[in-house]
């Protein structure tokens, strides 16, 4: 594969990822409905993992958890190499910055959890 071919392939893959993860337009040749279904499944999976990792967020946000997380996820696609725990923490920070959650209290040295 030549350099220009790799560049075209990378651009096409990036366009597909934008459609699946960030609400972008479907690339030419892709079925809009199928991409919408797959994008929804990926969003549901991501939300479910964050909910499992941080049930405190689900409890604190109640019925607002789903729409808030969906807004966050569309505006903040996961970056390569980001772990799900980091994604959950970033969502919590985002929600706190928007005033949806109380900011986390800093732990004092004597309150640190044993690892």
Buried (B, 14 or more C-beta within 10 A) or exposed (E): EEEEEEEEEEEEEEBBEBBBBEBBEBBEEBEEEEBBEBBEEBBEEBBEBBBEBBEEBBEBBEEEBBEBBBEBBBEBBBEEEEEBEEBBBBBBBBBEEEEBBEEEEEEEEEEEEEE
